[in-house]
Amino acid sequence: MVPAALGGLKRLKALQLDNNRVFAIPSDLLFGCGALQTLSLHGCPIRPDELQVGGWLCAGGGGLCVPAQ
């Protein structure tokens, strides 16, 4: 699990969590990081459809994710 405290990093532009067995991303993390442009989850078991709820679009396999425009 990714710590929800990362949601307080309002200027964070990129977050790379590759190969870290991430199963879930707290929704408040995605909403709290207003400047976040890239979320990389290559090699993580999280499903792309789990991030679409937070307004993010992911490539197949949960790889590179970007905010939905």
C-alpha positions, 0 to 999 in steps of 0.5 A, spaced: 500 500 500 502 506 498 502 511 504 496 516 503 501 521 506 504 522 499 497 526 497 500 532 501 506 533 496 502 538 492 508 539 487 510 532 486 510 531 478 512 524 477 511 518 482 515 511 480 513 505 484 515 500 479 516 493 481 513 494 488 508 490 489 503 495 489 495 493 490 492 499 491 493 507 491 489 511 496 484 515 492 486 521 496 493 520 494 491 522 486 486 528 488 491 531 493 497 531 488 494 536 483 501 537 479 502 529 478 503 528 471 506 521 471 504 515 475 509 509 473 506 502 476 510 497 471 511 490 474 505 492 479 499 487 480 494 493 481 489 493 475 488 499 470 481 499 472 482 501 479 485 507 477 480 510 472 476 511 478 481 516 480 481 520 474 487 516 471 488 512 464 493 507 464 496 503 459 495 495 459 498 491 465 498 497 469 504 500 467 504 508 465 498 512 468 496 519 466 491 524 468 484 523 464 483 530 460 
